[in-house]
């Protein structure tokens, strides 16, 4: 029997309606649980009455971080609809694919992105709602007035959460780039959200008195669930930054009136913070928990914070796991700086060989994950489901992470490499196959391969390695310009290199190991 799901903010609105739930740093607005729940319920009423949103419908949002983002999320929860967060860094063709593939019926968008909306109105997308407190401008190129968010809330009649909703019902569909170049829509359920909240609470000390400062983009699962939603589950307070700024972050974390207790970031956030001229003299003593994930953390950065008495706990997760799988405990964080520790309480992890047997300590294998925080699958992608999941002889369903790892004698896990070709640039996953498809659009390109190369600022950046067709001369700047026009900025290769022929195996697969050896290990060779 499926367990009924609950509406977290409605629960706290009933018990502690005057408790502060959300602070919007950009606008200074503050909302109690009573106010936040009322606003989400009114938005749900508007979406049902004006848009006809029904259970299971997908509703998209293209916006920078704000408290409105979370009101929209809980409005969708009340309706049984799926929130579709859109990465505003993506290029128009990428967003068009996601909107069409998901079948989104409506779009909530920041006024900042109004000029992008006309190109995104692809069937079956019909409805629009504009965020922002500025006067309502007409939609570019159409002259149409677009309904405004606050006006919609004023019109909406409050709606309560559907009583039959269970933990098996999806609440979010979040697209991640696919290894074949096609983004995949990960289904995230009520149960996944709950178990992520439970898993992350103990290692971070989150509680109803905590104040979390959220700087990660909310179009990522990390921006939603590390730790904003877990804290809403507990009845604590979230301070939401519109986007990350090192100087503002230092001022916020040291504000004696706010007294921020929890912080989470990707390695580049901590790197830029430590490089700010005010870092050393800023009082950061109110922060009890510092978490990090998304990419390997340079040991030198961990040590820079440790010299200030700050222990950063390194973690690992995936969109498919909502996202928390690991967050190393504080007593091991400095002793084993390259380890993500042991799996959290309600998640199982193995490191296995190709035959699905467990590796010995020190042996490299694939990290696989099982538990109630793992996605039921991908939206309309039976091929991806078949490729990504394996059920063992005991009936346990395992998610293939695509990451290579090792285990030490104590059972701590180290993520040592990625089996897939994906690399991480500034905390953003980049899949070379997606970039290669764009490169093949360039006239004169015979072969294309992309690898991640070290970058001091972003961790890794792309290197496009091209073979020209006979009789063609390729211009690297023209190639990069084409990429900029068709890809999100973080996916655009940093440089272009040319080669006579790409190394391939007998099956025709490009040997990227050899490319890395030539262009990274021995770049002058």
C-alpha positions as CSV (number, residue, x, y, z in Angstrom):
1,X,0.0,0.0,0.0
2,X,1.4,3.4,-1.0
3,X,1.9,5.9,1.9
4,X,0.1,9.2,1.6
5,X,2.4,12.2,1.0
6,X,2.1,15.4,3.0
7,X,2.2,19.1,2.3
8,X,5.2,20.3,4.4
9,X,4.5,24.0,4.4
10,X,0.8,23.5,5.1
11,X,1.7,21.3,8.1
12,X,3.9,24.1,9.6
13,X,1.4,26.8,8.6
14,X,-1.1,25.0,10.9
15,X,1.3,24.4,13.8
16,X,3.6,27.5,13.7
17,X,2.0,29.9,11.3
18,X,4.1,32.9,12.5
19,X,7.4,31.1,12.2
20,X,9.7,32.7,9.5
21,X,9.9,30.3,6.5
22,X,11.6,32.3,3.7
23,X,13.7,35.5,3.2
24,X,14.2,36.7,-0.3
25,X,17.6,38.4,-0.2
26,X,17.1,40.3,-3.5
27,X,13.8,42.0,-2.6
28,X,14.0,41.9,1.2
29,X,10.6,40.2,1.4
30,X,10.0,37.8,4.4
31,X,7.2,35.2,4.6
32,X,6.0,33.2,7.5
33,X,4.8,29.6,7.0
34,X,1.3,30.9,7.2
35,X,1.9,33.5,4.5
36,X,3.9,31.2,2.3
37,X,1.3,28.5,2.4
38,X,-1.5,31.0,1.6
39,X,0.5,32.3,-1.3
40,X,1.2,28.8,-2.7
41,X,-2.4,27.8,-2.2
42,X,-3.6,30.9,-4.1
43,X,-1.1,30.4,-6.9
44,X,-2.4,26.8,-7.2
45,X,-6.0,28.1,-7.4
46,X,-5.0,30.5,-10.2
47,X,-3.1,27.8,-12.1
48,X,-6.2,25.5,-11.9
49,X,-8.7,28.2,-12.8
50,X,-6.8,30.2,-15.5
51,X,-4.6,27.5,-17.0
52,X,-6.7,24.4,-16.3
53,X,-3.7,22.6,-14.6
54,X,-4.6,19.1,-13.7
55,X,-2.8,16.3,-11.8
56,X,0.2,15.1,-13.8
57,X,0.5,18.2,-15.9
58,X,4.0,19.6,-16.4
59,X,4.4,23.3,-15.6
60,X,7.8,25.0,-16.4
61,X,9.7,27.8,-14.6
62,X,12.5,29.9,-16.1
63,X,13.7,32.1,-13.3
64,X,16.6,33.2,-11.1
65,X,16.5,32.2,-7.4
66,X,13.7,33.7,-5.3
67,X,11.2,32.7,-2.7
68,X,8.6,32.8,-5.5
69,X,10.4,29.7,-6.9
70,X,9.5,27.7,-3.8
71,X,5.9,29.0,-3.7
72,X,5.6,27.8,-7.3
73,X,7.0,24.4,-6.3
74,X,4.4,24.0,-3.5
75,X,1.6,25.2,-5.7
76,X,2.4,22.4,-8.1
77,X,2.5,20.0,-5.2
78,X,-0.9,21.0,-4.1
79,X,-2.3,20.4,-7.6
80,X,-0.4,17.1,-8.2
81,X,1.4,18.8,-11.1
82,X,5.1,18.4,-11.9
83,X,7.3,21.4,-11.6
84,X,9.7,21.6,-14.6
85,X,12.8,23.8,-13.6
86,X,14.5,25.2,-16.7
87,X,18.2,26.0,-16.7
88,X,18.3,29.6,-17.8
89,X,21.9,29.1,-19.0
90,X,20.8,26.8,-21.8
91,X,20.5,28.0,-25.4
92,X,17.1,28.3,-27.0
93,X,17.3,25.0,-29.0
94,X,18.0,23.2,-25.8
95,X,15.1,24.7,-23.9
96,X,12.8,24.1,-26.8
97,X,13.6,20.4,-26.8
98,X,13.0,20.1,-23.0
99,X,9.6,22.0,-23.3
100,X,8.4,19.8,-26.2
101,X,9.7,16.6,-24.8
102,X,8.0,17.2,-21.4
103,X,4.8,18.5,-22.9
104,X,4.8,21.5,-20.6
105,X,1.4,23.3,-20.6
106,X,2.6,26.6,-19.1
107,X,5.6,28.7,-18.3
108,X,6.3,31.0,-15.3
109,X,9.3,33.2,-16.1
110,X,11.4,36.1,-14.7
111,X,10.8,39.5,-16.3
112,X,14.6,39.4,-16.9
113,X,14.0,36.6,-19.5
114,X,11.0,38.2,-21.2
115,X,12.9,38.6,-24.5
116,X,13.6,34.8,-24.6
117,X,10.0,33.7,-24.1
118,X,8.7,34.2,-27.7
119,X,11.2,31.6,-29.0
120,X,10.1,29.1,-26.3
121,X,6.4,29.1,-27.0
122,X,6.4,25.7,-28.6
123,X,3.4,23.4,-28.6
124,X,1.7,22.3,-26.3
125,X,3.0,25.3,-24.3
126,X,0.2,28.0,-24.2
127,X,0.1,29.7,-20.8
128,X,2.5,32.3,-19.4
129,X,2.9,34.1,-16.0
130,X,5.5,36.7,-15.4
131,X,7.5,37.1,-12.2
132,X,8.9,40.4,-11.0
133,X,7.7,43.5,-9.2
134,X,8.3,45.9,-12.1
135,X,5.5,47.3,-14.3
136,X,4.1,44.6,-16.7
137,X,5.8,45.0,-20.1
138,X,4.2,43.5,-23.2
139,X,5.7,40.3,-24.5
140,X,8.4,41.1,-27.1
141,X,7.4,40.6,-30.7
142,X,3.8,40.0,-29.8
143,X,2.6,43.1,-28.0
144,X,0.6,40.9,-25.7
145,X,0.2,41.7,-22.0
146,X,1.3,38.8,-19.8
147,X,-0.4,38.1,-16.5
148,X,1.8,39.1,-13.5
149,X,2.5,36.8,-10.6
150,X,1.3,39.0,-7.7
151,X,-1.9,39.8,-9.5
152,X,-2.4,36.1,-10.1
153,X,-2.1,35.4,-6.4
154,X,-4.6,38.1,-5.6
155,X,-7.1,36.4,-8.0
156,X,-6.5,32.8,-6.9
157,X,-8.9,30.9,-4.6
158,X,-6.8,28.8,-2.2
159,X,-6.4,25.1,-3.1
160,X,-5.4,22.4,-0.7
161,X,-3.2,19.4,-1.6
162,X,-4.9,16.5,-3.2
163,X,-5.8,14.0,-0.5
164,X,-4.9,10.9,-2.6
165,X,-1.3,11.9,-3.3
166,X,1.3,9.3,-2.3
167,X,5.0,9.1,-2.0
168,X,5.1,7.3,-5.3
169,X,3.7,10.4,-7.2
170,X,6.3,12.6,-9.0
171,X,6.6,16.2,-8.0
172,X,9.4,17.4,-10.2
173,X,10.7,16.5,-13.7
174,X,14.3,17.7,-14.0
175,X,16.3,17.4,-17.2
176,X,19.9,16.3,-17.2
177,X,22.1,16.2,-20.2
178,X,22.3,12.7,-21.8
179,X,25.3,10.9,-23.0
180,X,23.7,10.5,-26.4
181,X,23.2,14.3,-26.6
182,X,19.5,14.1,-25.7
183,X,18.6,15.5,-22.3
184,X,16.7,13.1,-20.0
185,X,13.9,14.0,-17.7
186,X,14.5,12.6,-14.3
187,X,11.3,11.9,-12.3
188,X,11.5,13.0,-8.7
189,X,8.8,11.8,-6.3
190,X,7.4,12.8,-3.0
191,X,9.2,9.9,-1.4
192,X,12.6,10.8,-2.9
193,X,12.2,14.4,-1.5
194,X,11.3,13.0,2.0
195,X,14.2,10.5,2.1
196,X,16.6,13.1,1.0
197,X,15.4,15.4,3.8
198,X,15.8,12.6,6.3
199,X,19.2,11.5,5.0
200,X,20.7,15.0,5.1
201,X,19.4,16.1,8.5
202,X,21.7,14.0,10.8
203,X,25.1,14.7,9.2
204,X,24.4,18.5,9.0
205,X,22.5,19.0,12.2
206,X,19.6,20.7,10.4
207,X,16.7,21.5,12.7
208,X,13.7,23.8,13.1
209,X,16.0,26.6,14.5
210,X,18.4,26.5,11.6
211,X,18.9,29.3,9.0
212,X,20.2,28.1,5.6
213,X,21.7,30.4,3.0
214,X,20.9,29.1,-0.5
215,X,23.2,30.3,-3.3
216,X,23.0,27.3,-5.7
217,X,20.7,27.8,-8.7
218,X,17.2,26.4,-8.0
219,X,17.0,24.9,-11.5
220,X,19.4,22.2,-10.1
221,X,18.3,19.6,-7.6
222,X,21.0,20.9,-5.3
223,X,19.5,24.4,-5.3
224,X,16.2,22.9,-4.2
225,X,17.2,20.1,-1.9
226,X,20.6,21.2,-0.4
227,X,19.2,22.3,2.0
228,X,16.1,24.4,1.3
229,X,13.4,21.8,1.0
230,X,14.8,19.7,3.9
231,X,14.6,22.8,6.1
232,X,11.0,23.4,5.0
233,X,10.3,19.8,6.1
234,X,11.7,20.7,9.5
235,X,10.1,24.1,9.8
236,X,13.3,26.1,9.7
237,X,14.2,29.3,7.8
238,X,15.7,29.7,4.3
239,X,17.5,32.8,3.1
240,X,17.5,32.7,-0.8
241,X,20.1,34.6,-2.8
242,X,19.2,35.5,-6.3
243,X,22.5,34.2,-7.5
244,X,26.0,33.6,-6.0
245,X,28.2,36.6,-5.3
246,X,31.4,36.0,-3.2
247,X,31.4,39.4,-1.5
248,X,27.7,39.3,-0.7
249,X,28.0,35.8,0.6
250,X,30.8,36.8,3.1
251,X,28.6,39.7,4.3
252,X,25.6,37.5,4.7
253,X,27.4,34.7,6.5
254,X,28.9,37.2,9.0
255,X,25.7,39.2,9.6
256,X,25.1,39.1,13.4
257,X,21.4,39.6,13.0
258,X,20.8,36.8,10.5
259,X,23.2,34.3,12.1
260,X,23.3,31.8,9.2
261,X,23.9,28.3,10.5
262,X,24.2,26.2,7.3
263,X,25.9,26.7,3.9
264,X,26.3,24.4,0.9
265,X,28.2,25.0,-2.3
266,X,30.2,23.5,-5.2
267,X,34.0,23.7,-5.1
268,X,34.2,26.8,-7.3
269,X,32.0,28.7,-4.8
270,X,34.4,27.8,-1.9
271,X,37.4,28.6,-4.1
272,X,36.1,32.1,-5.1
273,X,35.0,32.8,-1.5
274,X,38.5,32.0,-0.2
275,X,40.1,34.2,-2.9
276,X,38.0,37.2,-1.9
277,X,40.1,39.9,-0.1
278,X,37.7,40.0,2.9
279,X,37.8,36.2,3.5
280,X,40.5,36.1,6.2
281,X,39.0,38.9,8.4
282,X,35.3,37.9,8.0
283,X,33.7,36.3,11.1
284,X,32.1,33.0,10.0
285,X,31.6,31.6,13.4
286,X,27.8,31.4,13.3
287,X,27.9,28.7,10.5
288,X,27.7,25.3,12.0
289,X,27.8,23.2,8.9
290,X,29.6,23.6,5.5
291,X,28.7,21.1,2.8
292,X,30.1,20.7,-0.7
293,X,29.4,18.6,-3.7
294,X,29.1,18.6,-7.5
295,X,32.8,18.0,-8.2
296,X,36.1,17.0,-6.5
297,X,37.2,19.6,-4.0
298,X,40.9,20.6,-4.2
299,X,42.7,19.6,-1.0
300,X,44.4,23.0,-0.9
301,X,41.0,24.7,-0.6
302,X,39.9,22.3,2.2
303,X,43.1,23.1,4.0
304,X,42.6,26.9,3.6
305,X,39.3,26.6,5.4
306,X,40.7,24.2,8.0
307,X,43.2,26.8,8.9
308,X,40.3,29.0,9.9
309,X,38.7,26.2,11.9
310,X,36.1,25.4,9.2
311,X,35.5,21.8,8.2
312,X,33.9,21.4,4.8
313,X,32.1,18.1,4.4
314,X,32.5,16.7,0.9
315,X,29.5,14.8,-0.6
316,X,28.3,13.1,-3.7
317,X,24.9,12.9,-5.3
318,X,22.9,12.8,-8.5
319,X,19.7,14.3,-9.8
320,X,18.5,10.7,-9.9
321,X,19.0,10.4,-6.1
322,X,17.4,13.7,-5.2
323,X,20.5,14.2,-4.7
324,X,22.1,13.1,-1.5
325,X,24.1,9.8,-1.4
326,X,27.2,10.8,0.7
327,X,28.3,13.6,3.0
328,X,31.4,12.7,4.8
329,X,31.3,13.0,8.6
330,X,33.4,15.8,10.1
331,X,35.8,13.5,12.0
332,X,36.9,12.0,8.6
333,X,36.7,15.2,6.4
334,X,40.3,16.2,6.9
335,X,41.8,12.7,7.6
336,X,40.4,11.5,4.2
337,X,40.1,14.7,2.1
338,X,39.5,12.9,-1.2
339,X,36.8,10.6,0.2
340,X,33.0,11.1,0.2
341,X,32.8,8.8,3.2
342,X,30.1,6.2,3.7
343,X,26.6,6.2,2.4
344,X,24.0,8.1,4.4
345,X,21.6,6.3,6.6
346,X,18.8,5.3,4.2
347,X,20.8,4.7,1.1
348,X,22.8,1.7,0.0
349,X,25.9,1.9,-2.2
350,X,28.2,-0.8,-3.7
351,X,31.3,-0.6,-5.9
352,X,31.1,-3.4,-8.3
353,X,33.0,-5.2,-11.1
354,X,31.4,-5.8,-14.6
355,X,30.0,-9.1,-13.3
356,X,28.2,-7.2,-10.5
357,X,30.5,-8.6,-7.7
358,X,31.8,-6.3,-5.1
359,X,35.4,-5.0,-5.5
360,X,38.1,-5.5,-2.9
361,X,39.5,-2.5,-1.1
362,X,41.7,-0.4,-3.5
363,X,40.2,-2.0,-6.6
364,X,38.3,0.3,-9.0
365,X,34.7,-0.5,-9.9
366,X,31.4,1.3,-10.7
367,X,29.5,3.0,-8.0
368,X,25.9,1.8,-7.9
369,X,23.1,3.1,-5.7
370,X,19.9,1.7,-4.2
371,X,17.3,3.1,-1.8
372,X,14.0,5.0,-1.5
373,X,15.7,8.2,-2.7
374,X,16.4,6.8,-6.2
375,X,14.3,7.8,-9.1
376,X,11.7,5.5,-10.5
377,X,13.0,6.3,-14.0
378,X,13.2,8.8,-16.8
379,X,10.4,10.5,-18.6
380,X,9.5,8.7,-21.8
381,X,12.9,7.0,-22.0
382,X,12.6,3.2,-21.7
383,X,16.0,2.9,-23.3
384,X,17.6,5.0,-20.6
385,X,15.8,3.1,-17.9
386,X,17.1,-0.2,-19.3
387,X,20.6,1.2,-19.5
388,X,20.7,2.8,-16.1
389,X,19.2,0.3,-13.8
390,X,19.9,-3.4,-12.9
391,X,17.9,-5.6,-10.6
392,X,20.0,-8.2,-8.7
393,X,19.2,-11.7,-7.8
394,X,17.5,-10.6,-4.6
395,X,15.2,-8.2,-6.3
396,X,17.1,-5.1,-5.4
397,X,17.1,-2.3,-8.0
398,X,20.4,-0.5,-8.5
399,X,21.1,2.7,-10.3
400,X,24.4,2.8,-12.3
401,X,26.1,6.1,-11.4
402,X,28.6,5.9,-14.3
403,X,31.3,6.9,-11.8
404,X,34.3,4.8,-11.0
405,X,35.2,4.4,-7.3
406,X,37.2,2.5,-4.8
407,X,36.6,1.4,-1.2
408,X,39.2,1.5,1.6
409,X,39.5,-1.0,4.5
410,X,37.1,1.1,6.6
411,X,34.4,1.1,4.0
412,X,34.8,4.8,2.9
413,X,34.3,5.4,-0.8
414,X,36.5,7.5,-3.1
415,X,35.1,8.7,-6.5
416,X,38.2,8.4,-8.7
417,X,37.0,8.9,-12.2
418,X,33.9,8.8,-14.5
419,X,33.2,5.9,-16.7
420,X,31.2,8.1,-18.9
421,X,32.8,10.9,-20.8
422,X,31.0,13.6,-18.8
423,X,33.1,16.3,-17.2
424,X,32.2,19.0,-14.7
425,X,32.8,22.7,-15.3
426,X,32.0,25.1,-12.5
427,X,29.7,22.5,-10.9
428,X,27.8,22.0,-14.2
429,X,27.8,18.6,-15.9
430,X,28.9,18.7,-19.5
431,X,28.4,15.7,-21.8
432,X,30.8,15.7,-24.7
433,X,28.3,13.9,-27.0
434,X,26.0,16.9,-26.8
435,X,28.8,19.3,-27.7
436,X,30.1,17.1,-30.5
437,X,26.7,17.1,-32.1
438,X,26.9,20.9,-32.4
439,X,30.5,20.7,-33.7
440,X,29.4,18.4,-36.5
441,X,27.1,21.1,-37.7
442,X,30.1,23.2,-38.7
443,X,30.8,23.0,-42.4
444,X,34.1,21.3,-42.9
445,X,34.2,19.2,-39.7
446,X,34.9,15.5,-40.5
447,X,35.4,14.3,-37.0
448,X,34.9,15.8,-33.6
449,X,35.7,14.8,-30.1
450,X,35.5,16.8,-26.8
451,X,37.3,16.1,-23.6
452,X,37.5,17.8,-20.3
453,X,40.8,19.5,-19.5
454,X,42.0,21.0,-16.2
455,X,41.1,24.7,-15.6
456,X,42.2,26.7,-12.6
457,X,39.0,28.7,-12.4
458,X,36.3,26.2,-13.3
459,X,37.9,22.8,-12.4
460,X,37.5,21.6,-16.0
461,X,36.7,23.1,-19.4
462,X,36.1,21.5,-22.8
463,X,38.7,21.0,-25.5
464,X,37.3,20.4,-28.9
465,X,39.5,18.2,-31.0
466,X,38.6,18.3,-34.7
467,X,39.5,16.6,-38.0
468,X,38.9,18.8,-41.1
469,X,37.4,17.4,-44.3
470,X,39.7,17.3,-47.2
471,X,40.0,20.7,-48.9
472,X,38.6,22.6,-45.9
473,X,40.4,24.9,-43.5
474,X,38.7,25.3,-40.1
475,X,38.9,28.5,-38.1
476,X,38.9,27.9,-34.3
477,X,37.2,31.2,-33.6
478,X,34.4,30.5,-36.1
479,X,34.0,27.1,-34.5
480,X,33.7,28.6,-31.0
481,X,31.3,31.2,-32.2
482,X,29.0,28.5,-33.6
483,X,29.1,26.7,-30.2
484,X,28.3,29.9,-28.4
485,X,25.2,30.4,-30.6
486,X,23.9,26.9,-29.9
487,X,25.0,25.9,-26.5
488,X,24.9,27.2,-22.9
489,X,28.0,29.1,-22.0
490,X,29.4,26.5,-19.7
491,X,29.3,23.9,-22.5
492,X,31.3,25.9,-25.0
493,X,34.8,24.5,-25.3
494,X,37.6,26.7,-24.1
495,X,39.9,25.9,-27.0
496,X,40.0,24.0,-30.3
497,X,42.7,21.7,-31.4
498,X,43.3,20.0,-34.7
499,X,44.4,16.5,-35.4
500,X,45.0,14.4,-38.6
501,X,42.8,11.5,-37.4
502,X,41.0,10.5,-34.2
503,X,42.2,7.3,-32.5
504,X,39.6,4.6,-32.5
505,X,39.2,1.1,-31.4
506,X,38.2,-1.9,-33.6
507,X,34.5,-1.1,-33.0
508,X,35.0,2.5,-34.2
509,X,34.7,4.1,-30.8
510,X,36.9,7.1,-30.3
511,X,39.7,6.4,-27.7
512,X,39.4,9.4,-25.5
513,X,41.9,7.9,-23.1
514,X,44.5,8.4,-25.9
515,X,43.3,12.0,-26.5
516,X,43.7,12.8,-22.8
517,X,47.2,11.3,-22.8
518,X,48.2,13.5,-25.8
519,X,46.5,16.8,-24.9
520,X,46.6,16.7,-21.1
521,X,49.3,14.4,-19.8
522,X,51.8,15.2,-22.5
523,X,50.5,18.3,-24.2
524,X,53.9,19.0,-25.9
525,X,54.3,15.5,-27.2
